[in-house]
Amino acid sequence: MQTITISGYLGEDAQLRRSDSGTEFVTFTLASKDSRGESHFFPCTWFQTRSKMLQHLVKGAAVIVTGELQIWDCEKDGTKYRNFRISCDRIGFAPQQKKGPEDLPE
């Protein structure tokens, strides 16, 4: 298992979803900047849907997630590519700082 901890801002409100088998889960995208100032977007899945935290997982919220980095290879129309997501074990809220336009991911 590859564990990752990353902080950033939610790029959109978290969405409650349901699998074909009926399992509820939450999806969101975490936007984070690296040391060079480049923005990266990390798709996240969280299975703790009964938590009251869900109402706080809104666009712009500063969060820290820890979870398993899941990577798999895909092929479409003869082109191979690699896909990934973070399956979150823990989600915490980072101290909120005033954000200026230069702080927001592009």
Secondary structure, 3 states (H helix, E strand, C coil): CCEEEEEEEECCCCEEEECCCCCEEEEEEEEEECCCCCEEEEEEEECCCCCHHHHHCCCCCEEEEEEEEEEEEEEECCEEEEEEEEEEEEEEECCCCCCCCCCCCC
